[in-house]
Amino acid sequence: MPKNFEKTLLKRLSKENADKLLALPNEKLHKFVAEAIELCNPDSVFVCSDSPEDIGYIRRRAIELGEEKNLNVEGHTYHFDGPNDQGRDKEQTKYLLPKGMQLGEELNTLGKKEGLAEIRGLLKDTMRGREMLVRFFSLGPINSPFSIPAAQITDSAYVAHSEDLLYRSGYEQFKRIGNSPDFFRVLHSAGELENFVSKNWEKKRIYIDIEDELVYSVNTQYAGNTVGFKKLSLRLAIRKALREGWLSEHMFIMGVHGPAGRTTYFTGAFPSFCGKTSSAMVQGETIVGDDLAYLRRINGEVRTVNVESGVFGIIQDINPKDDPLIIKALTTPGEVILSNILVKDGVPYWTGDGKEHPDSGVNFTGNWFRGKKDKSGADIPPSHKNARYTIRLSALPNLDPRADDPEGVPVGGIIYGGRDSDTCVPVQESFNWSHGVVTIGASLESETTAATLGKEGVRAFQPMSNLDFLSIPIGVYIRQHLEFTLGLLKMPKIFGVNYFLKGKDGKFLNDKKDKYVWLKWMERRVHGEVDAITAPTGLLPYYQDLKELFKQVLDKEYTPEQYEIQFTTRIPENLRKLERIEAIYRKDVNTPKAVFDVMEEQRQRLQAAKAQFGEYVSPLVLIKK
């Protein structure tokens, strides 16, 4: 280790903590910690190894510092982020680009020199009077071809505790990599605190130095802005995947169970509030992960792992009827963090929990009472729409036995789904890989929700549910997907789902649990056990197959009338969608020609169907043609 790093570390760390850090023979790591100490100027530094004692210390500090408070159930705590720090801040999340680098107009960027000067100015002396926490994790299973070592520095015990639930401990992994510079870094400070939340939220900044694979975050506590190995490091991994020939995706991984004890693994990409976690948590199936996935080509097939080992999930509408597996984890003693919910006498409440709520309590705005107004005069809800729960996956009774398999699980199918009230059918299969990539994944749209700051209910372009996290031009990203399966012996199928289709009366055409049936149909399609109808936009289920599955899976009658209205191809809406999506890709000079070729083929199929059958095409007439 160079003497200047050693001098800082030995001066500012206790012998015990210096010994733990120096046991990791990594010059880049030592420099990272030393420079963070000199910049943030903490009173003390705690280096967390993988030992239960060190990890337990982090949890205790979260309670002692008031960043978390105990609930009545043993091991359960709650945390508030404050009324102005309730979601991923897209406006203040920026890529720091060296001179000459461009990512395209869809991405929020800033010059690296300017950005570093600003963020370092905001981080200067932010940890004075506080303790710096140094954490080590493995993204993906430990000692796996998928794993990426990662180090985070923070002054928030809540953030550090959350990471214990969400990621695999990686101190020993850093021992294995020796002096390798190949790891991700995150430097975070909550900034000045007031009532245990970040006071200077107007100066919130989340900057990503993609050249040095280093994330900076300041004046925020919300986990989406501070737990650096979620969406922030997803951005770093997307660039790494491009260089190395794999995919880093915003996807769940689940096992869908078919006949004779068969398990078929699916990944799924859904924007927030679109049913992603609820799909991954369907009762009767098994979960590998609910949010982030790495996909690699191994021995002629696509295999995938969960980047994480926990769940940071939206808690709104989680209730015993619809989500019994999650509710079991949220009501059983064990380590659970709830954030931005309502608390009364040590009992948590949230919107849609199925319980009668008290008329007062404590929530993200402080002392709350029914009828309390915000600055604009609107009622403040008891629990924020983006309130969250954080748990380990091991707390879930349906955890898949291969969740930590270092070789990953084989991908049978990839599912894309968004919020779409008027265009796409509830479930369909693409004609082939390129058709699925272009017309389903790359054309994904979704109405905006409370998971991001800004206006809700706006139809937003969300290719692969990954636009917010892209760190490469979108056209390059789509090309990467189109080329990913070259040379594969076994191709995953691509499916599109839409849980939010509405009728003319504005009511949803499907129940929440109908997704159970769509999953079973897709599983059978992967194995060629049911046929499909060729429609202009893809392959649709036959009524009889769905009828049998509804009875078998949900003990529910499924009528021909329901089938026809749900699976009618809406040609005007589909054509308008093609126009919207194509216009976006025309702006990117990197977009492969294949994208426009596939779109044109889809347009011609839609126009031909319109000429033959009219603007709204029943699946029943497609069977007869």
N, C-alpha and C positions, 0 to 999 in steps of 0.2 A: 504494500500500500504506500503511495507517495506520502512523504512526510507532512505536507500541508493538510491532507485529509486526516492523517493520524493525529496530528496536533489538535485539530478541532474536536475529533471524536473522543480522544482521551481526556481532554479538558472538560468537555460538556456532558459526558456520560459517566455514570457510576461505574465502578469496576465490574459489577455483575452485568450491567447492560452492555458495556463495551465488550466484555468477553463473549456475550451472545452474538453481537454483531460481527466481531472479528473472526468468529468461528465460521463465518461464511466468506470464503476467500474470493471476493468479487469486487474488483476495483470500481466498476461502474456503480454498484450499489453503495459502496462506501462514500463515493463522491456525491451521490444523490442525497444521502442522509446528512453529510457534512454541510453541503450547500443549503439544504433546507433549514438546518440549525442556524446557520449564519444569517439567513434571510428572515426567518420567522421568530428567532430569538426566544425559545421556550425557557421556562425556569428549570425544567427537567425533561428527560427523555426516557421512555419505557420501550424496550425492544421485546416484542412478544414472540416467543418460540411456540412450538406446537404443544407444550406441556399443559396439562389441565390446570395447573396453578396459574400460569400466565394468562390463559384464556379466562379463567375465573376472575382474575384481577380486573380485566376489562369490563366484565359484566358488573362487578361491584362498583367500579368507578362511575358507570353510567347512572347508577342509583345515587351514589354519594354526591355527584355533581348536580343532581336534579334534572338531568337530561331524560331520564326515564323514572317512572314511579310505579310502585307495585299495585297490582290488581288483587282481587280476593283469591283467585285461583293460583295455587303455588307455581312459581316460575314465570307467571304472566306479568308483563309490564306494559305501560303505555307511554307514548311520546307525542309531543305537539311540535309542529314546525312553524306555527305562527300564521296569521291570516294572509300574508303576502308571499308565502313560500310553499305553495300547495301543489306544485306540479313541475314537470320538466320545463325549464325556461328556454324555449327554442330561440327566442330573440337574442338572449345573452350567451347562447352556446355557439362558439365559433371555432373554426379551424384556423390555426396560425400557419400561414403559407410563406415559404421563402420566396424571394424575388423571382419572378418568372413562372411560378407554378399557378395553374388554374384548375378549378374543379367543376366549373359550370355555374350558371346563374341560379340553379335550384338550391345550392348549398351556401350556407352562411360563413363567410370567410373574412379574415383580417390579415394584414401584413404581419409577418412574424416579429420583425423588429419592434414595430409599434405595439403589438399585442403583449409581447414579453415585458416591455417597459411598463405597460399599464398593470398587468397582473402581478408583477413583482412589486410594484409600488403598493398595490392593495394588500399584498401578503406581508409586507415589511413590518416586522415586530408584532404580528397579529397573535403570536402565542406567548407573548410576555405575560408572566403571571400564571401560565398554564403549563400543562404537561403535553409533550409531543408523544404520540403513539406511533410506533413503527410496526407494520403488519406484513405478513408474507402469506401468499395464497397460491393455489394451482388452479388455473382455468382449465376445466376438463379433468378427467381422472388423473390421479397421480401416476407418474412414471409410465406415461402412455404416449403413443405417437401423436395424439391430439393435444397434449397438455402444454400450456403456456404459463411459465412462472410469472408472478405479478407481485409488486411491492407497493403498499400504500402508506403514506404518512398523513396523519390527521390529528387534530386536537379535539375531536368529538368522540367521546366514549360511546355515544349512541351509534354513530357511523361504524366505529370499530366493532361494536357488539353485533350490529346488523350483519356485518361481513362474516362473523363467526357462524351465523345461521345460514348464510347464503353460499359460502364457498368452502372448498376443501383446504385445510391448513397446509401451508407450503414452505414452512421453515426448512424441513428436511429436504424438500425438492431443491431449494436453493443450495444446500450442501452438495447435492448431486450435480448441479450444473457448473460448479466451480467458478471459473472466471469468465464464463460466457456472458456476453452483453445482450443476449437474446431474451429480454423480459420486459414487461410493461411496468410503467411507473405512474403513480398518482400522488399529487400533493394537494391537500385540502385543509382549509381553515374555516370554521364557522364564523370567524370574525367576532366582533364585539357582541356579547349576549345581553339581552334584556328579557327578564322573566324566562330565562333558559332557552330563548330562541334568538336567531340572528337578527340583530337590531338594524344593521345597515343594508337591508335587502335591496334598496335602490342601486347599490353598488355591487350587486350580485354579478359574478362573472364565472363562466365555465369555458375555459379555453383549452383546445386540444392541439398540441404541437405534434403534427403527424410525422414530421421529419425525425424527431427524437423519441417518438412513441412515449410521450409524457403528457399527462392531463393535469391541468391546474383548475382548482375550484375554490371560491372564496365567498363569504357573506351569504351562505345558504346551508341549510341542514337537510332539506328534503332529499330522500335517498336517491331519487333519480338524477339529482345533480351532484351527489357527493360520494355515493358508493361507486367508486370509480370503475369497478369491474362489471357493471351492468352495461348500460347503453354507451357509456363513454369509451370503455375499452372495446366494445363491439366495433366502434369506428376504427380503432387501431387494428383490430383483427381482420376487418374487411380488406384493408390494404395489404396486410401480411398474407392473407389468403390469395389475393390476386397475384402477388409475387411468387407464391409457392404452389399454386394450382389446386386450391380447395375452396370451399365456401364457408363463410361465417354469416349466420342467418338469425333473424329475429323469429325463432320458431320453437314451438313445443315439440316434445317427442313422447309418443305414447304407444303402448301395445294394445292392439284391438284383438280380442279373442274370437277365433273362428271355430268351426266344427272340429271335433276330435282333439280338443286341447291345443289347437294351433294358435300361435301368437304371431301377428303381423304388425310390424312397426311402421308408424306414420310420423312424419314431421308436419307441422302446421303453422302457417304465418297469418296472424290476425292483428290488425291494429287494436289498441286499447279499447275496452268497452265493446268488443265485437264477439265475445264468447271464447276467447283463446284459452283462458285458464279453466273455464267450465267444460270445454271440450276435452282438455287434457285430464280432467278429473271426473269423467263420466263413470258412474258406478258400474261395476262389473268389468271394467277395463283397468289397465295398469299404467302408471305414469313413470316416465324416465326424467322428464323435465318440462317446465311450463313456459320458458321464455327465450332462452338462447341455445343455439346448437351450432356445432362445427360438423361439416360434412366432408368426408374424404373418400377417394376411390381406393379401395383396398381389395386386392385379389379379384378384380373384375366386377365388383359391385360397390354400391354406395353404402357407406357406413357412417353412423353419426353418434355423437356423445352430447350429453348435457354439459354446457360450460359451467353450470352452477350445481349446488347441492342443496338448495333451499328455494323458497317461494316468497317473493315480494308481491302480493296479490291485492287486487282491488276488493274491498270487503263489502261494498254496497250490494245489497240484494243477496248476500250469502245467508242462507237460512236452512233450517233442518229439512224442509220439504225438498228443496231443489239441490242442495249441496251437502248431503249427509256426511260425506267423507271429510270435507273441510271443516264442517261444524264439529265433528268428533275431535279433530286436532285442536280446534280453538276453544274447546271446553274441557280438555283433559289436562291435568297437571303436566308441566314440562315447559321448555323455553319457548315463549311466544312474545312478540312485540306487536302491539296494536298502535297505529298512529292516526291522529286527527279524527278520532271517534268521540262520542260523548261518554263521560264517566260520572257516575253517581254512586257514592258509598262503596267504591271499589268494584262496581259492576259496569262493564262496557256495553254501550248501545250503538247501533249504526242503522242507517236507512235500509229498510228491507230485511231486517233481521227476524221479523215475525214476532217480536216482543212488544209489549206495551211500554212506551217510553215515559220517563219522568218529565215533569214540567220545568225542571232546572237541573243544573249540574255544571261540569267543567268541560269545555271543548277547545277547539283551536283558536277561539277568540277570547279565551279566559272564562270568567263566570258567565254561564249561559242561562237564559230563561226563555220560556216560550213567548214569542212575540218580539224578541230582541231584534233590532234592525241594524243593518250595516250603514255606511256613510251615504249610500244612495237611497236609503229608505226601504230596502228590500229585507224580507225576513231572513234571518240567519238560521240555516238548518241546524239541528242538533249535531249531526255528523257531516263532515265534508263529503262531497260526491267522490272525491279521490282518496278517501280514507283507505288505509292499507293494513294488511297483516303480514308479518314476517315469521316464517317457521322453517325448520329443517324438513327436507323431504322425508327423512326417516320417521317423522311424526305421522305420516300419512299411512293408513292401513293398506292402500293400494299401490305402494311403491313397487315398481317392477324389479324382479330379482337381478336383472342385468344392468341396473342403473349406474353402477360403477365399473362396468366392464371396460378395461383399458383398450380393448379392440373395438369398442362401440357395438351398436346393434345394426343389422341390415335394414335399409330403408325400402319398404314395399311401395309406399305412396307418399306424395307430398300434397298437402291441402292448403288452399288459399281462401280466405274469407274476409269480407268487409261488411260495413253497414250500408245496405242498398235496399231502398224501399220499393223500387219500381222496375228493375231491369233484369237481374239474374235469377235463375231458378234456384231452388233450395240445394240441389246437389247435381253436379254433372262431371263427366270425365273428359279430358282433352283427347283429341284424335291421336296425338303423338307428343313427344317431348317438346319440340319447338312450338307447336300450337299451344301447349299448356303454358310454357314460359311466356309467350307473347300475349295471348288473349286472356289468360287468367292471372298469372303471377304479375307480369309487367303492366297489366291493365287494371290492377286492383284499385278500387276507389272506396272511400269510407267517409261517413259523416264525422266531423270533429266532435270530441267529447271533453269531459272535465279532466282527462289525464294530462292534457297539455294546456298551458295558459292561453287565453284568447277566446274568441267567440265560438260558441258551440253550434252544432247543427249544419255546418257548412260541408258540402261534398268535397272531399279532398283526395287528390291523387296520392296513392300510397303503394307504389310498386313493391311487391314482395313484403309489404308491411315494413319496409326498411328505409324509406326515403329520408326520414328524419335522422338516420344514423349513417348515411352513406358518406364515405370519405374519398370516393373516386367518382369521376363523371358517370352519370346514370347510363349513358350509352355503353361505356366500358363494362359496367356492372351487368347489363343485360347480355352483352357479348360473352362475358365470363360464364353466365348460366347456360347460354346456348351451346357453348363448347365443352361444358363440364362433363358431359356423358360420352364424349368421343372415346371409342375404344372399350367401352364397358360391355361386359358379357350379359349383364342383367340390368334392365332399365326400370327405375321406379316409374309408376304411373303418376300423373298430375290430375288433381281434382279441384273443382271450385265449389264452395258452399256459400249459402246466403241465408242466415237465420232471421233476417229482418224484412223479408218481402211482405208488403202490405196489399190489402184489397182496396177496392174503390171507397170503402167506408173508413179507410185509414187504420183498420185493425190488422194486427199481424196474422198472417196466413198459417203460421206454424206455432205449436207449443214449444216451450223451452226444451222439453225432453225429446222432441222429435229428432234432435241431433244424434241420439242413441241409434236410431234406425239408419240415418245417413252413413254413420261410421260402419255399421255392419254391412251395408250394401257395398261400400267402397272396399271393405276387406274381401268380400266375395269376388269383386271385380278384379282385384289384384291376382287372384288365383283362377280367374276365368270360369267361375262357377255359375254366373248369371249372365245373360245376354243384355244388350243395351240398344236403345233406339237412336238412330243417327238423326240429329237435329242440326240446324245451321250453326249453332255455337258449340256443339259437343255431343257427347253420348249421354243419353238420359235413361233412367231406370224404367223398366216395365211396371205397370200398375200391379200386376199379380205378385211380383217379387216384393214390392213394398208392402202390399197388403199382408202377405205372410210374415214379413219381418215386424211390422207394427204389432201383429197379434203375438208373435213369439217373444219379442223384446219388451214391449210395453203393455201387453194384454189389452190392446186398444183397437177398435174398429177404424179402418181407414177407407173412406168412401171414394168412389170414382169421381164424384164432384170435387172433393178436396184435391185429388190427384190432378185433375184437368186444369183447375185454376192455378195450382202451384207450378205446374210444369209446362204451361203455355209459353211459347217463345214470343217475347214482346219485341217485335222487329223495330218499330220506331225508336224505342228506348235504346236498343242495342246499337242501332246505327248512329244515334247521337253520341253514345259512349265512344264508339270507334272514332268519331270525328274529334272528340275532346282529347282522347289519348294520343291519337296520331299527331295532332297539333303540338302536343308537348314534346314528343320525340323528334319532330321535325326541327325543333330548336337546338338539338344537341348534335353537333357534327360527328360525334363518336357513335351515333346509333347505327347498328349494322343494317344493311339493306334487307336482310332476312326479316326484320321486324315489320317493315312496310309490305313485304311480299305476303307474309302470313296475315296481316290485317286486310289486305286487299282480297285475299281468298275468302276471308270471313265475310267481308262486305258483299262479295258476289253471291255467296250462299244465302245471305239474308235477303238480298234483292230478288234472287230467284224464288225463294220461298214466298216472299210477299206477292210476286206476280202470280204464283200458283194458288196460294191459300189465303191471301189477305194479310193484314198487318199483325194479327194475333193468331199464332199457329198452335192449335191443340196438339199434344203429343199423340192423340188418338188418330188424327189424320195422317201423321207421319208413319204410323204403323201400317196403315192401309195402302200408302202410295207404292 
